Amino acid sequence: MIWKTLPLLCALLAAGRLRAEADWESPNSHQGTLNKGQEEPRSKSKICANVFCGAGRECAVTEKGEPTCLCIEKCHPHKRPVCGSNGKTYLNHCELHRDACLTGSKIQVDYDGHCKEKKSENPAASPVVCYQSDRDELRRRVIQWLEAEIIPDGWFSKGSNYSEVLDKYFKSFDDGDSRLDSTEFLKFVEQNETAINITTYMDQETNKLLRGLCVDALIELSDENADWKLSFNEFLKCLSPSFNPPERKCALEDETYEDGAEAQVECNRCVCACGNWVCTAMTCEGRNEKVPAQIHQPDQDLTEEEMARYIQELQKHQETAEKTKRMSTKEM
């Protein structure tokens, strides 16, 4: 009887041991299960590590935890304007490719910088303007030039700091009223060839006009009493390396427009530049002329009717100037 029940008893003991081993797991096996659970919601950087998305797209994670490519939600706001093959100016390469992704169109970089107007049979005149990028580039070059003239103190001689370098130039170009107007500021800028080498336009005369407009834009940055002249403190603030020029927008019909935006008023074209609307001033049946004229300050909000009235006033001013010019020519 004992010999008959012995095999059955051994079988039961073996089964019980296997079950006990199955129920008891080592701490390492629990840790492995825990680690797997923790790795399940993996980070975006790990999921997208080996995913390449084309220009204007970025890797995103779906609800299922899978990688996918979507249009870039927001580009970094660094300013390196480019002209797209669609004739539109973009703040940088990223904005161009993002627009191409969002619109589902093929847009390539045509060239660096703002788009230049394409000539047509009846070209609409474009005003000569100083964009914020032009203003900031001129300011950067002037600061770079001034910083190069800083002289550190020597063993037996006193050097000159940045403020003293500015003071030297301020006194050199001031006519004695302790203020620098746009003409004096322009003469100061033109002391350095690198600083004035802004060649946005083809002809030299237009580039010279551009420099004058950018000098006006620099004066406007720190002209606290709005007299279009800079005291030394205002001059120092304008060209202080630590000063970050504000980005200004233009307003029209309760809407704001970025720098470089364009608006058409009948046959005249207006461009947003440094917070001001700059428009051509021509009769719609007359000859196209490039005429810079700031008609809108950033703290005003113009309607289209008001803008049209401003342009009419500019047209009258232009006609008067042309008549005066013809009379002067006859007298000569």
SULLINVEN-V526768 format. One record per run of one state. SS is the DSSP state (@ for helix, = for strand, . for the rest). FROM is the first residue (numbers start at 0). LEN is the number of residues. If there is no record, write none. Layout:
BEGIN
SS|FROM|LEN + SS|FROM|LEN
END
This chain:
BEGIN
.|0|1 + @|1|22 + .|23|3 + @|26|14 + .|40|3 + @|43|4 + .|47|9 + =|56|5 + .|61|5 + =|66|5 + .|71|10 + =|81|3 + .|84|4 + =|88|2 + .|90|2 + @|92|11 + .|103|5 + =|108|4 + .|112|19 + @|131|16 + .|147|3 + =|150|1 + .|151|8 + =|159|1 + .|160|1 + @|161|12 + .|173|6 + =|179|1 + .|180|1 + @|181|8 + .|189|3 + @|192|4 + .|196|7 + @|203|19 + .|222|7 + =|229|1 + .|230|1 + @|231|7 + .|238|11 + =|249|3 + .|252|2 + =|254|3 + .|257|4 + =|261|4 + .|265|2 + =|267|6 + .|273|2 + =|275|4 + .|279|14 + =|293|3 + .|296|5 + =|301|1 + .|302|1 + @|303|28 + .|331|1
END
